[in-house]
Amino acid sequence: MSKIRIALIGAGVIGNRHLAAMADVSDVALVGIADPFPAARAVSDSHGVPLFSDAATLLDETNPDGVIVATPTEHHFQPTMQSLESGAHVLVEKPIMATMEESESVITKSRDTGRHVLVGHHRRYYGLVDQAREIVQSGRIGQLIAVSGQWNMRKHADYYDPDWRKKWQAGPVLTNLIHEMDLLRYVAGDVVSISAQTSNAVMGFEKEDAAALVIQFRNGALGAFVLSDQSHSPWGWEQATGENAAFPRSAQNAIRFMGTEGSLEFPNLKVWTSRGTSEWRNPLAAQDLSGPLEDAFSNQIVHFAKVIRGDEQPRISARDAADTLRATLAVYEAAKSGRRVTL
Ligand SMILES: NC(=O)c1ccc[n+]([C@@H]2O[C@H](COP(=O)([O-])OP(=O)(O)OC[C@H]3O[C@@H](n4cnc5c(N)ncnc54)[C@H](O)[C@@H]3O)[C@@H](O)[C@H]2O)c1
């Protein structure tokens, strides 16, 4: 079987993470990189592939089966559309696009070209996320009543050196909460409304420093979520899981799912239940279901190759990711208007 030929557009932080993941997957081969900035030369040289300054030339010259789009969020649209038009399938980083209009155009283009769009919500490739979904959706903790979560990390100061990272598209809502929103939708179900407030009191950039939101799920459960990229705490997905060696593991839980019969701590997967009647006079005990963490990025490349071969449908389709984007963008609208936004 010949290898799936993959091109990368955008060789920055996450582009390089995809390249590392590809190295672990035997049936894919990198055929070229597009990135206009000089630093990408070292990346293309180290992988022995040609570097192009723009996506159109890369697509013309290499004719890839699949393209990974890992450009800054506000530059997802053009390379994704060009890749689909060239006949390639696309794995685009999260969020699918910066706006719903762009997302709808991509969904239409995907349908018209018959090429798949897979969106890089990589957390869905961890077994623990599927375990949490099963625990919540099987009724093991009863009827889901409430979700309480947070993502609180202080990013290093030079993270904000590039001007694009000062803009709203690079703020923690669209960059980080989008992961949480996708996860909450996957585990707890669809979101029907959002109320929120945001603040930029620390850095004073266009992007927000913090957000607090109330989420209403279709199943009737309510969620409260707080996030900030300026608060130094052990409570957030990356520190909880240690998925990225750059962010030392705290092993603290970051999200709690509470039901009528018990509760789930996540992502450290502790299920709290009582013997006998589930009510406050009975002691609760925790069952620890945690296990080793897989390499979600390699799993994602394996899945992308199967999607390209026609063996699997995208696990996170453009429509699904657009729904996650809609719920995330509602945070800005709710914060700006001071009103609850119904989706
Ligand atoms: N899945 C995850 O966990 C995860 C983590 C980080 C970032 N991301 C997402 O990945 C995207 C990129 O983030 P990053 O942190 O890697 O950014 P980055 O700045 O490190 O890298 C972006 C790269 O894209 C290049 N670029 C810019 N415009 C381009 C264009 N028009 N064509 C080709 N290349 C272009 C830049 O030169 C740079 O090398 C964002 O959408 C972000 O939300 C996802």
PDBQT file of the ligand as one rigid body, heavy atoms in Angstrom, charges set to zero:
ROOT
HETATM    1  N1  LIG A 401      -4.574  21.488  19.090  1.00  0.00    +0.000 N 
HETATM    2  C1  LIG A 401      -3.896  22.223  19.946  1.00  0.00    +0.000 C 
HETATM    3  O1  LIG A 401      -3.711  21.846  21.100  1.00  0.00    +0.000 OA
HETATM    4  C2  LIG A 401      -3.317  23.542  19.513  1.00  0.00    +0.000 A 
HETATM    5  C3  LIG A 401      -2.220  24.089  20.210  1.00  0.00    +0.000 A 
HETATM    6  C4  LIG A 401      -1.669  25.295  19.769  1.00  0.00    +0.000 A 
HETATM    7  C5  LIG A 401      -2.226  25.960  18.679  1.00  0.00    +0.000 A 
HETATM    8  N2  LIG A 401      -3.315  25.421  18.038  1.00  0.00    +0.000 N 
HETATM    9  C6  LIG A 401      -3.913  26.135  16.894  1.00  0.00    +0.000 C 
HETATM   10  O2  LIG A 401      -2.971  26.079  15.831  1.00  0.00    +0.000 OA
HETATM   11  C7  LIG A 401      -2.977  27.302  15.106  1.00  0.00    +0.000 C 
HETATM   12  C8  LIG A 401      -1.553  27.844  15.049  1.00  0.00    +0.000 C 
HETATM   13  O3  LIG A 401      -1.104  28.124  16.353  1.00  0.00    +0.000 OA
HETATM   14  P1  LIG A 401       0.453  28.091  16.717  1.00  0.00    +0.000 P 
HETATM   15  O4  LIG A 401       0.509  28.290  18.187  1.00  0.00    +0.000 OA
HETATM   16  O5  LIG A 401       1.125  26.901  16.126  1.00  0.00    +0.000 OA
HETATM   17  O6  LIG A 401       0.964  29.419  15.993  1.00  0.00    +0.000 OA
HETATM   18  P2  LIG A 401       2.452  29.792  15.545  1.00  0.00    +0.000 P 
HETATM   19  O7  LIG A 401       2.520  31.264  15.428  1.00  0.00    +0.000 OA
HETATM   20  O8  LIG A 401       3.447  29.090  16.402  1.00  0.00    +0.000 OA
HETATM   21  O9  LIG A 401       2.549  29.133  14.098  1.00  0.00    +0.000 OA
HETATM   22  C9  LIG A 401       1.828  29.603  12.996  1.00  0.00    +0.000 C 
HETATM   23  C10 LIG A 401       2.704  29.434  11.756  1.00  0.00    +0.000 C 
HETATM   24  O10 LIG A 401       1.916  29.748  10.612  1.00  0.00    +0.000 OA
HETATM   25  C11 LIG A 401       2.727  30.529   9.713  1.00  0.00    +0.000 C 
HETATM   26  N3  LIG A 401       1.835  31.278   8.847  1.00  0.00    +0.000 N 
HETATM   27  C12 LIG A 401       1.166  32.434   9.113  1.00  0.00    +0.000 A 
HETATM   28  N4  LIG A 401       0.396  32.765   8.057  1.00  0.00    +0.000 NA
HETATM   29  C13 LIG A 401       0.555  31.798   7.134  1.00  0.00    +0.000 A 
HETATM   30  C14 LIG A 401       0.021  31.570   5.832  1.00  0.00    +0.000 A 
HETATM   31  N5  LIG A 401      -0.872  32.416   5.309  1.00  0.00    +0.000 N 
HETATM   32  N6  LIG A 401       0.427  30.464   5.149  1.00  0.00    +0.000 NA
HETATM   33  C15 LIG A 401       1.312  29.608   5.688  1.00  0.00    +0.000 A 
HETATM   34  N7  LIG A 401       1.843  29.765   6.921  1.00  0.00    +0.000 NA
HETATM   35  C16 LIG A 401       1.476  30.847   7.626  1.00  0.00    +0.000 A 
HETATM   36  C17 LIG A 401       3.590  31.370  10.632  1.00  0.00    +0.000 C 
HETATM   37  O11 LIG A 401       4.780  31.800   9.958  1.00  0.00    +0.000 OA
HETATM   38  C18 LIG A 401       3.912  30.389  11.746  1.00  0.00    +0.000 C 
HETATM   39  O12 LIG A 401       5.080  29.641  11.474  1.00  0.00    +0.000 OA
HETATM   40  C19 LIG A 401      -3.991  28.216  15.781  1.00  0.00    +0.000 C 
HETATM   41  O13 LIG A 401      -5.206  28.126  15.073  1.00  0.00    +0.000 OA
HETATM   42  C20 LIG A 401      -4.156  27.613  17.162  1.00  0.00    +0.000 C 
HETATM   43  O14 LIG A 401      -5.471  27.815  17.689  1.00  0.00    +0.000 OA
HETATM   44  C21 LIG A 401      -3.831  24.228  18.415  1.00  0.00    +0.000 A 
ENDROOT
TORSDOF 0
